Structures are given as structure tokens and as C-alpha cells.
Amino acid sequence: MRKTIIRRLLLAVTALLMIHTAQAQVNWQVRVGMGVSDLLGFKSMNERFSYRFGVEADVPLGTMGWGIQPGLYYAHKGTEFLGIYEKEQMYVGIFQNRMNYMEMPIYATYKQYVWDDLSLKFKAGGYVAYGMNGSAYIHVPGTEYSHMTVFGDLFKDGCNYENSSGSLGEDVADYFYSPPYKRVDAGIAAGIDVEYHGFILGAEAQLGLVPVVKQLYRFGFFENPKLRNFTAYVSVGYQF
């Protein structure tokens, strides 16, 4: 299943390039980005560090500055939130979810030269991603539970956070529980690049439109949000 989806992503990128290569010069880019990610839909979620690296193809469409820009990335995303970890006694803990994706963005682009070889490129489009693996962690500072990896893959097994963890605040009566996360994610994206003599400095944001997971509590007594990925990156790269 995983290999089939990745193969389809690669075939889609190849097909787009083949359509335009005969008429336009394709420029290849290598890029790495760092920023923050979150799961939107629940007020207690907080941002955590995110990164990605991969390649993109810059395909001009004529001479008016328009183009398309497909890419393929390895992307690390996630979120964190506070909760109660209950063993011999109750502790306030930090819970982290970390997900790794193979991701294919595709943009419509418009490039405008502002001075000599310095240009701005505006881009908007969408992305599709496939979840390769995901892990959950519990961090309770100053205790023997200071760094705990919760068993299981978020995309395959879901997570009950050791069956001993509840939310902090008004919802403390219920326990955290996440069914398996959806492997396929898709959403919209937009960004801007500054290019100069092949060097690229970019900024980009993505908003998932597909709920990654629909349930956060075991019994559903309280809010069960449909959590969606959000990421924002600053990237650097080079175009060949």
C-alpha cells in the first residue's frame, strides 16, 4: 500500500514534467525548510518544531512569468499538549505526537524580476501527503517518566497514551485516546520565494483539509475535534 501510493506520487510528478519539458527548460531545486507545525481543531494543542527536505521542479509556462512547480519531500510534523499522567500519583505531563510524511506539493507560480537577477516568485496550490510512521511521547520533568516513548505507530495502532492519561482542566474526568491516524493527508498551500543567482530563500504555509484524526478522548464525553495539519516553514535552497 505504502509503496503503491509513493509510486503514484512519483508518476504524477514525472507526468507533469513530461508534458512541458519539450517546450520549456525545467530547472531543478534542492530545498530544506524548518518551522512549526500543529494540529488545528483543539484549543489545547501547541506548535512544535517541524522540518522537511526534498526537491522541486520549476517548469516555466511561456515567457510571461507563469509556471508550475511540483515537488517531493520528506516532511516531519506534529504537535504537543499538556495533560495529566497518572501512575502512582498524578503528574502534569507534556504529550507529543510526531508524524513523518512523504509529501508532494504542486503550485501555480508567478515570477517577477525586481532588480537584475533578483526575483520574487509567488506560488499557490495544494499538496498531498502519505504518512510513513508516527510516534507519541510523554514528558514529565523531574520524574522517572521524564522521557517515555509510547508503544505503537500512530498511523497503524493509534494511541491510548498508556491508558493512564487524561486532559488537563475541565475535562480531567476523561482519558486520551486516538484511533489510527489517516495516512493520506491533503490540503492547500501558499508561499513566496526570493531568488538570486540560483540561491533561494522562501516562506510557506500549509493547511490540511482532511482530518488527521477524528477523536481525542476515549468515551467522547467531551469535545472530539477533527484535527487537521497546519505547518509553516522558512526554507533555503539552490536551483540548478
Biotite code that builds the C-alpha atoms (Angstrom):
import biotite.structure as struc

atoms = struc.array([
    struc.Atom([0.000, 0.000, 0.000], chain_id="A", res_id=1, res_name="MET", atom_name="CA", element="C"),
    struc.Atom([2.707, 2.452, 1.046], chain_id="A", res_id=2, res_name="ARG", atom_name="CA", element="C"),
    struc.Atom([4.873, 1.672, -1.991], chain_id="A", res_id=3, res_name="LYS", atom_name="CA", element="C"),
    struc.Atom([1.858, 1.993, -4.303], chain_id="A", res_id=4, res_name="THR", atom_name="CA", element="C"),
    struc.Atom([0.979, 5.498, -3.071], chain_id="A", res_id=5, res_name="ILE", atom_name="CA", element="C"),
    struc.Atom([4.578, 6.716, -3.222], chain_id="A", res_id=6, res_name="ILE", atom_name="CA", element="C"),
    struc.Atom([4.891, 5.263, -6.736], chain_id="A", res_id=7, res_name="ARG", atom_name="CA", element="C"),
    struc.Atom([1.764, 7.144, -7.810], chain_id="A", res_id=8, res_name="ARG", atom_name="CA", element="C"),
    struc.Atom([3.158, 10.389, -6.425], chain_id="A", res_id=9, res_name="LEU", atom_name="CA", element="C"),
    struc.Atom([6.359, 9.909, -8.383], chain_id="A", res_id=10, res_name="LEU", atom_name="CA", element="C"),
    struc.Atom([4.447, 9.060, -11.540], chain_id="A", res_id=11, res_name="LEU", atom_name="CA", element="C"),
    struc.Atom([2.321, 12.184, -11.172], chain_id="A", res_id=12, res_name="ALA", atom_name="CA", element="C"),
    struc.Atom([5.393, 14.395, -10.873], chain_id="A", res_id=13, res_name="VAL", atom_name="CA", element="C"),
    struc.Atom([7.010, 12.687, -13.863], chain_id="A", res_id=14, res_name="THR", atom_name="CA", element="C"),
    struc.Atom([3.893, 13.075, -15.990], chain_id="A", res_id=15, res_name="ALA", atom_name="CA", element="C"),
    struc.Atom([3.645, 16.799, -15.259], chain_id="A", res_id=16, res_name="LEU", atom_name="CA", element="C"),
    struc.Atom([7.260, 17.311, -16.188], chain_id="A", res_id=17, res_name="LEU", atom_name="CA", element="C"),
    struc.Atom([6.992, 15.316, -19.409], chain_id="A", res_id=18, res_name="MET", atom_name="CA", element="C"),
    struc.Atom([4.085, 17.457, -20.606], chain_id="A", res_id=19, res_name="ILE", atom_name="CA", element="C"),
    struc.Atom([6.119, 20.670, -20.501], chain_id="A", res_id=20, res_name="HIS", atom_name="CA", element="C"),
    struc.Atom([9.738, 19.616, -20.887], chain_id="A", res_id=21, res_name="THR", atom_name="CA", element="C"),
    struc.Atom([9.518, 19.646, -24.668], chain_id="A", res_id=22, res_name="ALA", atom_name="CA", element="C"),
    struc.Atom([8.513, 23.316, -24.668], chain_id="A", res_id=23, res_name="GLN", atom_name="CA", element="C"),
    struc.Atom([10.286, 24.724, -21.628], chain_id="A", res_id=24, res_name="ALA", atom_name="CA", element="C"),
    struc.Atom([13.507, 24.499, -19.690], chain_id="A", res_id=25, res_name="GLN", atom_name="CA", element="C"),
    struc.Atom([12.978, 22.595, -16.450], chain_id="A", res_id=26, res_name="VAL", atom_name="CA", element="C"),
    struc.Atom([15.055, 23.862, -13.518], chain_id="A", res_id=27, res_name="ASN", atom_name="CA", element="C"),
    struc.Atom([15.614, 21.587, -10.534], chain_id="A", res_id=28, res_name="TRP", atom_name="CA", element="C"),
    struc.Atom([15.768, 22.795, -6.947], chain_id="A", res_id=29, res_name="GLN", atom_name="CA", element="C"),
    struc.Atom([17.021, 21.187, -3.742], chain_id="A", res_id=30, res_name="VAL", atom_name="CA", element="C"),
    struc.Atom([15.470, 22.669, -0.617], chain_id="A", res_id=31, res_name="ARG", atom_name="CA", element="C"),
    struc.Atom([15.407, 22.304, 3.146], chain_id="A", res_id=32, res_name="VAL", atom_name="CA", element="C"),
    struc.Atom([12.938, 24.037, 5.444], chain_id="A", res_id=33, res_name="GLY", atom_name="CA", element="C"),
    struc.Atom([12.374, 24.488, 9.173], chain_id="A", res_id=34, res_name="MET", atom_name="CA", element="C"),
    struc.Atom([9.429, 25.884, 11.051], chain_id="A", res_id=35, res_name="GLY", atom_name="CA", element="C"),
    struc.Atom([6.456, 24.928, 13.211], chain_id="A", res_id=36, res_name="VAL", atom_name="CA", element="C"),
    struc.Atom([3.564, 22.506, 12.895], chain_id="A", res_id=37, res_name="SER", atom_name="CA", element="C"),
    struc.Atom([0.321, 21.980, 14.770], chain_id="A", res_id=38, res_name="ASP", atom_name="CA", element="C"),
    struc.Atom([-2.925, 20.024, 14.707], chain_id="A", res_id=39, res_name="LEU", atom_name="CA", element="C"),
    struc.Atom([-5.731, 22.553, 14.423], chain_id="A", res_id=40, res_name="LEU", atom_name="CA", element="C"),
    struc.Atom([-9.174, 21.924, 15.857], chain_id="A", res_id=41, res_name="GLY", atom_name="CA", element="C"),
    struc.Atom([-8.466, 21.683, 19.587], chain_id="A", res_id=42, res_name="PHE", atom_name="CA", element="C"),
    struc.Atom([-7.559, 24.755, 21.631], chain_id="A", res_id=43, res_name="LYS", atom_name="CA", element="C"),
    struc.Atom([-5.098, 22.910, 23.885], chain_id="A", res_id=44, res_name="SER", atom_name="CA", element="C"),
    struc.Atom([-2.756, 21.910, 21.061], chain_id="A", res_id=45, res_name="MET", atom_name="CA", element="C"),
    struc.Atom([0.552, 23.791, 20.773], chain_id="A", res_id=46, res_name="ASN", atom_name="CA", element="C"),
    struc.Atom([3.072, 24.174, 17.974], chain_id="A", res_id=47, res_name="GLU", atom_name="CA", element="C"),
    struc.Atom([6.249, 22.133, 17.848], chain_id="A", res_id=48, res_name="ARG", atom_name="CA", element="C"),
    struc.Atom([9.351, 22.082, 15.663], chain_id="A", res_id=49, res_name="PHE", atom_name="CA", element="C"),
    struc.Atom([8.893, 20.854, 12.098], chain_id="A", res_id=50, res_name="SER", atom_name="CA", element="C"),
    struc.Atom([11.210, 20.337, 9.143], chain_id="A", res_id=51, res_name="TYR", atom_name="CA", element="C"),
    struc.Atom([11.285, 18.961, 5.627], chain_id="A", res_id=52, res_name="ARG", atom_name="CA", element="C"),
    struc.Atom([13.739, 18.435, 2.773], chain_id="A", res_id=53, res_name="PHE", atom_name="CA", element="C"),
    struc.Atom([13.358, 17.428, -0.844], chain_id="A", res_id=54, res_name="GLY", atom_name="CA", element="C"),
    struc.Atom([13.381, 18.516, -4.471], chain_id="A", res_id=55, res_name="VAL", atom_name="CA", element="C"),
    struc.Atom([11.195, 20.673, -6.679], chain_id="A", res_id=56, res_name="GLU", atom_name="CA", element="C"),
    struc.Atom([10.993, 21.249, -10.426], chain_id="A", res_id=57, res_name="ALA", atom_name="CA", element="C"),
    struc.Atom([10.469, 24.779, -11.770], chain_id="A", res_id=58, res_name="ASP", atom_name="CA", element="C"),
    struc.Atom([8.594, 24.498, -15.094], chain_id="A", res_id=59, res_name="VAL", atom_name="CA", element="C"),
    struc.Atom([8.001, 27.833, -16.902], chain_id="A", res_id=60, res_name="PRO", atom_name="CA", element="C"),
    struc.Atom([4.841, 28.192, -18.984], chain_id="A", res_id=61, res_name="LEU", atom_name="CA", element="C"),
    struc.Atom([5.801, 30.583, -21.760], chain_id="A", res_id=62, res_name="GLY", atom_name="CA", element="C"),
    struc.Atom([7.582, 33.889, -21.248], chain_id="A", res_id=63, res_name="THR", atom_name="CA", element="C"),
    struc.Atom([5.073, 35.824, -19.103], chain_id="A", res_id=64, res_name="MET", atom_name="CA", element="C"),
    struc.Atom([6.378, 34.656, -15.717], chain_id="A", res_id=65, res_name="GLY", atom_name="CA", element="C"),
    struc.Atom([3.831, 31.914, -15.110], chain_id="A", res_id=66, res_name="TRP", atom_name="CA", element="C"),
    struc.Atom([4.777, 28.343, -14.298], chain_id="A", res_id=67, res_name="GLY", atom_name="CA", element="C"),
    struc.Atom([4.090, 25.212, -12.306], chain_id="A", res_id=68, res_name="ILE", atom_name="CA", element="C"),
    struc.Atom([6.258, 23.840, -9.522], chain_id="A", res_id=69, res_name="GLN", atom_name="CA", element="C"),
    struc.Atom([5.771, 20.230, -8.338], chain_id="A", res_id=70, res_name="PRO", atom_name="CA", element="C"),
    struc.Atom([7.959, 18.726, -5.632], chain_id="A", res_id=71, res_name="GLY", atom_name="CA", element="C"),
    struc.Atom([8.619, 15.713, -3.473], chain_id="A", res_id=72, res_name="LEU", atom_name="CA", element="C"),
    struc.Atom([9.574, 15.999, 0.230], chain_id="A", res_id=73, res_name="TYR", atom_name="CA", element="C"),
    struc.Atom([10.224, 14.082, 3.400], chain_id="A", res_id=74, res_name="TYR", atom_name="CA", element="C"),
    struc.Atom([8.291, 16.113, 5.996], chain_id="A", res_id=75, res_name="ALA", atom_name="CA", element="C"),
    struc.Atom([8.300, 15.856, 9.797], chain_id="A", res_id=76, res_name="HIS", atom_name="CA", element="C"),
    struc.Atom([5.202, 17.306, 11.510], chain_id="A", res_id=77, res_name="LYS", atom_name="CA", element="C"),
    struc.Atom([3.491, 17.098, 14.881], chain_id="A", res_id=78, res_name="GLY", atom_name="CA", element="C"),
    struc.Atom([2.003, 18.814, 17.889], chain_id="A", res_id=79, res_name="THR", atom_name="CA", element="C"),
    struc.Atom([2.169, 18.863, 21.685], chain_id="A", res_id=80, res_name="GLU", atom_name="CA", element="C"),
    struc.Atom([-0.264, 19.492, 24.551], chain_id="A", res_id=81, res_name="PHE", atom_name="CA", element="C"),
    struc.Atom([-0.479, 19.393, 28.344], chain_id="A", res_id=82, res_name="LEU", atom_name="CA", element="C"),
    struc.Atom([-2.277, 16.646, 30.196], chain_id="A", res_id=83, res_name="GLY", atom_name="CA", element="C"),
    struc.Atom([-2.403, 14.535, 33.348], chain_id="A", res_id=84, res_name="ILE", atom_name="CA", element="C"),
    struc.Atom([-0.213, 11.419, 33.516], chain_id="A", res_id=85, res_name="TYR", atom_name="CA", element="C"),
    struc.Atom([-1.496, 9.057, 36.200], chain_id="A", res_id=86, res_name="GLU", atom_name="CA", element="C"),
    struc.Atom([0.659, 6.299, 37.739], chain_id="A", res_id=87, res_name="LYS", atom_name="CA", element="C"),
    struc.Atom([1.412, 6.089, 41.473], chain_id="A", res_id=88, res_name="GLU", atom_name="CA", element="C"),
    struc.Atom([0.238, 9.685, 41.561], chain_id="A", res_id=89, res_name="GLN", atom_name="CA", element="C"),
    struc.Atom([-0.922, 12.299, 39.112], chain_id="A", res_id=90, res_name="MET", atom_name="CA", element="C"),
    struc.Atom([1.602, 14.415, 37.226], chain_id="A", res_id=91, res_name="TYR", atom_name="CA", element="C"),
    struc.Atom([1.306, 17.236, 34.752], chain_id="A", res_id=92, res_name="VAL", atom_name="CA", element="C"),
    struc.Atom([2.920, 15.977, 31.558], chain_id="A", res_id=93, res_name="GLY", atom_name="CA", element="C"),
    struc.Atom([3.755, 17.190, 28.086], chain_id="A", res_id=94, res_name="ILE", atom_name="CA", element="C"),
    struc.Atom([2.388, 14.924, 25.342], chain_id="A", res_id=95, res_name="PHE", atom_name="CA", element="C"),
    struc.Atom([3.924, 14.969, 21.879], chain_id="A", res_id=96, res_name="GLN", atom_name="CA", element="C"),
    struc.Atom([2.798, 13.470, 18.593], chain_id="A", res_id=97, res_name="ASN", atom_name="CA", element="C"),
    struc.Atom([5.368, 13.265, 15.791], chain_id="A", res_id=98, res_name="ARG", atom_name="CA", element="C"),
    struc.Atom([4.444, 12.235, 12.240], chain_id="A", res_id=99, res_name="MET", atom_name="CA", element="C"),
    struc.Atom([6.665, 11.634, 9.212], chain_id="A", res_id=100, res_name="ASN", atom_name="CA", element="C"),
    struc.Atom([5.245, 12.039, 5.708], chain_id="A", res_id=101, res_name="TYR", atom_name="CA", element="C"),
    struc.Atom([6.217, 11.704, 2.074], chain_id="A", res_id=102, res_name="MET", atom_name="CA", element="C"),
    struc.Atom([4.693, 14.842, 0.647], chain_id="A", res_id=103, res_name="GLU", atom_name="CA", element="C"),
    struc.Atom([4.065, 16.167, -2.860], chain_id="A", res_id=104, res_name="MET", atom_name="CA", element="C"),
    struc.Atom([3.173, 19.856, -3.221], chain_id="A", res_id=105, res_name="PRO", atom_name="CA", element="C"),
    struc.Atom([2.227, 21.370, -6.582], chain_id="A", res_id=106, res_name="ILE", atom_name="CA", element="C"),
    struc.Atom([1.994, 25.113, -7.162], chain_id="A", res_id=107, res_name="TYR", atom_name="CA", element="C"),
    struc.Atom([0.949, 27.563, -9.792], chain_id="A", res_id=108, res_name="ALA", atom_name="CA", element="C"),
    struc.Atom([3.687, 30.221, -9.777], chain_id="A", res_id=109, res_name="THR", atom_name="CA", element="C"),
    struc.Atom([4.235, 33.759, -10.984], chain_id="A", res_id=110, res_name="TYR", atom_name="CA", element="C"),
    struc.Atom([7.784, 35.119, -11.184], chain_id="A", res_id=111, res_name="LYS", atom_name="CA", element="C"),
    struc.Atom([8.597, 38.827, -11.270], chain_id="A", res_id=112, res_name="GLN", atom_name="CA", element="C"),
    struc.Atom([12.097, 40.279, -11.607], chain_id="A", res_id=113, res_name="TYR", atom_name="CA", element="C"),
    struc.Atom([12.618, 43.274, -9.339], chain_id="A", res_id=114, res_name="VAL", atom_name="CA", element="C"),
    struc.Atom([16.284, 44.052, -9.968], chain_id="A", res_id=115, res_name="TRP", atom_name="CA", element="C"),
    struc.Atom([18.918, 42.457, -12.225], chain_id="A", res_id=116, res_name="ASP", atom_name="CA", element="C"),
    struc.Atom([18.881, 38.722, -11.312], chain_id="A", res_id=117, res_name="ASP", atom_name="CA", element="C"),
    struc.Atom([16.837, 39.250, -8.134], chain_id="A", res_id=118, res_name="LEU", atom_name="CA", element="C"),
    struc.Atom([13.284, 37.951, -8.479], chain_id="A", res_id=119, res_name="SER", atom_name="CA", element="C"),
    struc.Atom([10.176, 37.261, -6.428], chain_id="A", res_id=120, res_name="LEU", atom_name="CA", element="C"),
    struc.Atom([8.093, 34.174, -7.043], chain_id="A", res_id=121, res_name="LYS", atom_name="CA", element="C"),
    struc.Atom([4.541, 33.960, -5.724], chain_id="A", res_id=122, res_name="PHE", atom_name="CA", element="C"),
    struc.Atom([3.057, 30.470, -5.516], chain_id="A", res_id=123, res_name="LYS", atom_name="CA", element="C"),
    struc.Atom([-0.239, 28.908, -4.512], chain_id="A", res_id=124, res_name="ALA", atom_name="CA", element="C"),
    struc.Atom([-1.662, 25.437, -4.827], chain_id="A", res_id=125, res_name="GLY", atom_name="CA", element="C"),
    struc.Atom([-2.035, 22.311, -2.771], chain_id="A", res_id=126, res_name="GLY", atom_name="CA", element="C"),
    struc.Atom([-0.352, 19.198, -1.515], chain_id="A", res_id=127, res_name="TYR", atom_name="CA", element="C"),
    struc.Atom([-0.977, 15.514, -0.942], chain_id="A", res_id=128, res_name="VAL", atom_name="CA", element="C"),
    struc.Atom([0.956, 13.502, 1.643], chain_id="A", res_id=129, res_name="ALA", atom_name="CA", element="C"),
    struc.Atom([1.293, 9.922, 2.826], chain_id="A", res_id=130, res_name="TYR", atom_name="CA", element="C"),
    struc.Atom([2.023, 9.137, 6.483], chain_id="A", res_id=131, res_name="GLY", atom_name="CA", element="C"),
    struc.Atom([5.016, 6.814, 6.740], chain_id="A", res_id=132, res_name="MET", atom_name="CA", element="C"),
    struc.Atom([5.180, 6.482, 10.527], chain_id="A", res_id=133, res_name="ASN", atom_name="CA", element="C"),
    struc.Atom([4.213, 8.337, 13.680], chain_id="A", res_id=134, res_name="GLY", atom_name="CA", element="C"),
    struc.Atom([5.154, 8.199, 17.358], chain_id="A", res_id=135, res_name="SER", atom_name="CA", element="C"),
    struc.Atom([3.781, 9.534, 20.648], chain_id="A", res_id=136, res_name="ALA", atom_name="CA", element="C"),
    struc.Atom([5.865, 10.679, 23.610], chain_id="A", res_id=137, res_name="TYR", atom_name="CA", element="C"),
    struc.Atom([5.169, 11.631, 27.227], chain_id="A", res_id=138, res_name="ILE", atom_name="CA", element="C"),
    struc.Atom([7.486, 14.018, 29.067], chain_id="A", res_id=139, res_name="HIS", atom_name="CA", element="C"),
    struc.Atom([7.079, 14.500, 32.838], chain_id="A", res_id=140, res_name="VAL", atom_name="CA", element="C"),
    struc.Atom([10.006, 16.675, 34.017], chain_id="A", res_id=141, res_name="PRO", atom_name="CA", element="C"),
    struc.Atom([11.822, 15.627, 37.182], chain_id="A", res_id=142, res_name="GLY", atom_name="CA", element="C"),
    struc.Atom([10.372, 12.090, 37.403], chain_id="A", res_id=143, res_name="THR", atom_name="CA", element="C"),
    struc.Atom([11.210, 8.595, 36.205], chain_id="A", res_id=144, res_name="GLU", atom_name="CA", element="C"),
    struc.Atom([8.709, 9.272, 33.400], chain_id="A", res_id=145, res_name="TYR", atom_name="CA", element="C"),
    struc.Atom([10.734, 12.205, 32.098], chain_id="A", res_id=146, res_name="SER", atom_name="CA", element="C"),
    struc.Atom([11.188, 10.727, 28.603], chain_id="A", res_id=147, res_name="HIS", atom_name="CA", element="C"),
    struc.Atom([8.760, 7.992, 27.588], chain_id="A", res_id=148, res_name="MET", atom_name="CA", element="C"),
    struc.Atom([8.060, 6.636, 24.123], chain_id="A", res_id=149, res_name="THR", atom_name="CA", element="C"),
    struc.Atom([4.511, 5.295, 23.837], chain_id="A", res_id=150, res_name="VAL", atom_name="CA", element="C"),
    struc.Atom([4.397, 1.942, 22.071], chain_id="A", res_id=151, res_name="PHE", atom_name="CA", element="C"),
    struc.Atom([2.854, 1.775, 18.608], chain_id="A", res_id=152, res_name="GLY", atom_name="CA", element="C"),
    struc.Atom([2.658, 3.622, 15.304], chain_id="A", res_id=153, res_name="ASP", atom_name="CA", element="C"),
    struc.Atom([0.099, 6.440, 15.253], chain_id="A", res_id=154, res_name="LEU", atom_name="CA", element="C"),
    struc.Atom([-0.882, 5.589, 11.672], chain_id="A", res_id=155, res_name="PHE", atom_name="CA", element="C"),
    struc.Atom([-1.257, 1.879, 12.367], chain_id="A", res_id=156, res_name="LYS", atom_name="CA", element="C"),
    struc.Atom([-2.178, 1.481, 16.020], chain_id="A", res_id=157, res_name="ASP", atom_name="CA", element="C"),
    struc.Atom([-3.441, 4.835, 17.211], chain_id="A", res_id=158, res_name="GLY", atom_name="CA", element="C"),
    struc.Atom([-2.554, 5.719, 20.785], chain_id="A", res_id=159, res_name="CYS", atom_name="CA", element="C"),
    struc.Atom([-4.093, 5.448, 24.258], chain_id="A", res_id=160, res_name="ASN", atom_name="CA", element="C"),
    struc.Atom([-1.121, 7.174, 25.956], chain_id="A", res_id=161, res_name="TYR", atom_name="CA", element="C"),
    struc.Atom([-0.528, 4.140, 28.219], chain_id="A", res_id=162, res_name="GLU", atom_name="CA", element="C"),
    struc.Atom([-4.186, 4.103, 29.236], chain_id="A", res_id=163, res_name="ASN", atom_name="CA", element="C"),
    struc.Atom([-3.266, 6.372, 32.142], chain_id="A", res_id=164, res_name="SER", atom_name="CA", element="C"),
    struc.Atom([-3.519, 9.877, 30.761], chain_id="A", res_id=165, res_name="SER", atom_name="CA", element="C"),
    struc.Atom([-6.271, 12.442, 30.960], chain_id="A", res_id=166, res_name="GLY", atom_name="CA", element="C"),
    struc.Atom([-6.718, 16.011, 29.824], chain_id="A", res_id=167, res_name="SER", atom_name="CA", element="C"),
    struc.Atom([-5.786, 18.951, 31.996], chain_id="A", res_id=168, res_name="LEU", atom_name="CA", element="C"),
    struc.Atom([-8.514, 21.256, 33.284], chain_id="A", res_id=169, res_name="GLY", atom_name="CA", element="C"),
    struc.Atom([-12.261, 20.885, 32.972], chain_id="A", res_id=170, res_name="GLU", atom_name="CA", element="C"),
    struc.Atom([-12.027, 17.609, 31.027], chain_id="A", res_id=171, res_name="ASP", atom_name="CA", element="C"),
    struc.Atom([-9.930, 15.724, 33.577], chain_id="A", res_id=172, res_name="VAL", atom_name="CA", element="C"),
    struc.Atom([-12.627, 13.037, 34.012], chain_id="A", res_id=173, res_name="ALA", atom_name="CA", element="C"),
    struc.Atom([-11.984, 11.605, 30.543], chain_id="A", res_id=174, res_name="ASP", atom_name="CA", element="C"),
    struc.Atom([-8.936, 9.824, 29.100], chain_id="A", res_id=175, res_name="TYR", atom_name="CA", element="C"),
    struc.Atom([-7.000, 10.492, 25.938], chain_id="A", res_id=176, res_name="PHE", atom_name="CA", element="C"),
    struc.Atom([-7.481, 8.026, 23.118], chain_id="A", res_id=177, res_name="TYR", atom_name="CA", element="C"),
    struc.Atom([-6.619, 8.380, 19.434], chain_id="A", res_id=178, res_name="SER", atom_name="CA", element="C"),
    struc.Atom([-7.690, 5.803, 16.860], chain_id="A", res_id=179, res_name="PRO", atom_name="CA", element="C"),
    struc.Atom([-5.250, 5.173, 13.995], chain_id="A", res_id=180, res_name="PRO", atom_name="CA", element="C"),
    struc.Atom([-4.388, 8.377, 12.163], chain_id="A", res_id=181, res_name="TYR", atom_name="CA", element="C"),
    struc.Atom([-5.286, 8.672, 8.483], chain_id="A", res_id=182, res_name="LYS", atom_name="CA", element="C"),
    struc.Atom([-2.227, 8.058, 6.350], chain_id="A", res_id=183, res_name="ARG", atom_name="CA", element="C"),
    struc.Atom([-3.381, 10.207, 3.425], chain_id="A", res_id=184, res_name="VAL", atom_name="CA", element="C"),
    struc.Atom([-3.418, 13.957, 4.003], chain_id="A", res_id=185, res_name="ASP", atom_name="CA", element="C"),
    struc.Atom([-4.190, 16.749, 1.544], chain_id="A", res_id=186, res_name="ALA", atom_name="CA", element="C"),
    struc.Atom([-4.637, 20.491, 1.735], chain_id="A", res_id=187, res_name="GLY", atom_name="CA", element="C"),
    struc.Atom([-3.879, 23.938, 0.364], chain_id="A", res_id=188, res_name="ILE", atom_name="CA", element="C"),
    struc.Atom([-0.580, 25.806, 0.419], chain_id="A", res_id=189, res_name="ALA", atom_name="CA", element="C"),
    struc.Atom([0.858, 29.201, -0.495], chain_id="A", res_id=190, res_name="ALA", atom_name="CA", element="C"),
    struc.Atom([4.236, 30.880, -0.285], chain_id="A", res_id=191, res_name="GLY", atom_name="CA", element="C"),
    struc.Atom([6.782, 33.290, -1.678], chain_id="A", res_id=192, res_name="ILE", atom_name="CA", element="C"),
    struc.Atom([10.381, 32.786, -2.811], chain_id="A", res_id=193, res_name="ASP", atom_name="CA", element="C"),
    struc.Atom([13.215, 35.253, -3.238], chain_id="A", res_id=194, res_name="VAL", atom_name="CA", element="C"),
    struc.Atom([15.687, 34.042, -5.875], chain_id="A", res_id=195, res_name="GLU", atom_name="CA", element="C"),
    struc.Atom([19.132, 35.413, -6.684], chain_id="A", res_id=196, res_name="TYR", atom_name="CA", element="C"),
    struc.Atom([21.766, 33.713, -8.838], chain_id="A", res_id=197, res_name="HIS", atom_name="CA", element="C"),
    struc.Atom([20.300, 30.275, -8.115], chain_id="A", res_id=198, res_name="GLY", atom_name="CA", element="C"),
    struc.Atom([20.013, 30.767, -4.348], chain_id="A", res_id=199, res_name="PHE", atom_name="CA", element="C"),
    struc.Atom([16.515, 30.645, -2.869], chain_id="A", res_id=200, res_name="ILE", atom_name="CA", element="C"),
    struc.Atom([15.017, 31.959, 0.362], chain_id="A", res_id=201, res_name="LEU", atom_name="CA", element="C"),
    struc.Atom([11.379, 31.043, 0.830], chain_id="A", res_id=202, res_name="GLY", atom_name="CA", element="C"),
    struc.Atom([8.435, 31.143, 3.211], chain_id="A", res_id=203, res_name="ALA", atom_name="CA", element="C"),
    struc.Atom([5.432, 28.852, 3.001], chain_id="A", res_id=204, res_name="GLU", atom_name="CA", element="C"),
    struc.Atom([2.307, 27.782, 4.894], chain_id="A", res_id=205, res_name="ALA", atom_name="CA", element="C"),
    struc.Atom([0.100, 24.702, 4.529], chain_id="A", res_id=206, res_name="GLN", atom_name="CA", element="C"),
    struc.Atom([-3.380, 23.959, 5.836], chain_id="A", res_id=207, res_name="LEU", atom_name="CA", element="C"),
    struc.Atom([-4.713, 20.410, 5.785], chain_id="A", res_id=208, res_name="GLY", atom_name="CA", element="C"),
    struc.Atom([-8.292, 19.898, 4.645], chain_id="A", res_id=209, res_name="LEU", atom_name="CA", element="C"),
    struc.Atom([-8.506, 16.212, 5.616], chain_id="A", res_id=210, res_name="VAL", atom_name="CA", element="C"),
    struc.Atom([-8.968, 15.399, 9.331], chain_id="A", res_id=211, res_name="PRO", atom_name="CA", element="C"),
    struc.Atom([-5.854, 13.541, 10.502], chain_id="A", res_id=212, res_name="VAL", atom_name="CA", element="C"),
    struc.Atom([-7.744, 12.018, 13.423], chain_id="A", res_id=213, res_name="VAL", atom_name="CA", element="C"),
    struc.Atom([-11.371, 12.487, 14.467], chain_id="A", res_id=214, res_name="LYS", atom_name="CA", element="C"),
    struc.Atom([-11.234, 11.535, 18.139], chain_id="A", res_id=215, res_name="GLN", atom_name="CA", element="C"),
    struc.Atom([-9.071, 12.605, 21.051], chain_id="A", res_id=216, res_name="LEU", atom_name="CA", element="C"),
    struc.Atom([-10.980, 11.181, 24.035], chain_id="A", res_id=217, res_name="TYR", atom_name="CA", element="C"),
    struc.Atom([-11.877, 7.558, 24.674], chain_id="A", res_id=218, res_name="ARG", atom_name="CA", element="C"),
    struc.Atom([-15.540, 7.910, 25.527], chain_id="A", res_id=219, res_name="PHE", atom_name="CA", element="C"),
    struc.Atom([-16.382, 11.109, 23.731], chain_id="A", res_id=220, res_name="GLY", atom_name="CA", element="C"),
    struc.Atom([-17.912, 12.802, 26.777], chain_id="A", res_id=221, res_name="PHE", atom_name="CA", element="C"),
    struc.Atom([-16.159, 15.997, 25.805], chain_id="A", res_id=222, res_name="PHE", atom_name="CA", element="C"),
    struc.Atom([-15.060, 17.736, 22.644], chain_id="A", res_id=223, res_name="GLU", atom_name="CA", element="C"),
    struc.Atom([-13.839, 15.287, 19.968], chain_id="A", res_id=224, res_name="ASN", atom_name="CA", element="C"),
    struc.Atom([-12.258, 17.572, 17.375], chain_id="A", res_id=225, res_name="PRO", atom_name="CA", element="C"),
    struc.Atom([-11.380, 16.752, 13.805], chain_id="A", res_id=226, res_name="LYS", atom_name="CA", element="C"),
    struc.Atom([-7.695, 17.614, 13.956], chain_id="A", res_id=227, res_name="LEU", atom_name="CA", element="C"),
    struc.Atom([-6.018, 18.921, 10.773], chain_id="A", res_id=228, res_name="ARG", atom_name="CA", element="C"),
    struc.Atom([-2.367, 19.558, 9.977], chain_id="A", res_id=229, res_name="ASN", atom_name="CA", element="C"),
    struc.Atom([-1.009, 23.090, 9.825], chain_id="A", res_id=230, res_name="PHE", atom_name="CA", element="C"),
    struc.Atom([2.638, 23.869, 9.038], chain_id="A", res_id=231, res_name="THR", atom_name="CA", element="C"),
    struc.Atom([4.679, 26.997, 8.336], chain_id="A", res_id=232, res_name="ALA", atom_name="CA", element="C"),
    struc.Atom([8.246, 26.876, 7.009], chain_id="A", res_id=233, res_name="TYR", atom_name="CA", element="C"),
    struc.Atom([11.167, 29.098, 6.180], chain_id="A", res_id=234, res_name="VAL", atom_name="CA", element="C"),
    struc.Atom([13.320, 27.365, 3.568], chain_id="A", res_id=235, res_name="SER", atom_name="CA", element="C"),
    struc.Atom([16.612, 27.738, 1.763], chain_id="A", res_id=236, res_name="VAL", atom_name="CA", element="C"),
    struc.Atom([17.583, 26.083, -1.490], chain_id="A", res_id=237, res_name="GLY", atom_name="CA", element="C"),
    struc.Atom([19.534, 26.152, -4.696], chain_id="A", res_id=238, res_name="TYR", atom_name="CA", element="C"),
    struc.Atom([18.305, 25.931, -8.292], chain_id="A", res_id=239, res_name="GLN", atom_name="CA", element="C"),
    struc.Atom([20.314, 24.158, -10.989], chain_id="A", res_id=240, res_name="PHE", atom_name="CA", element="C"),
])
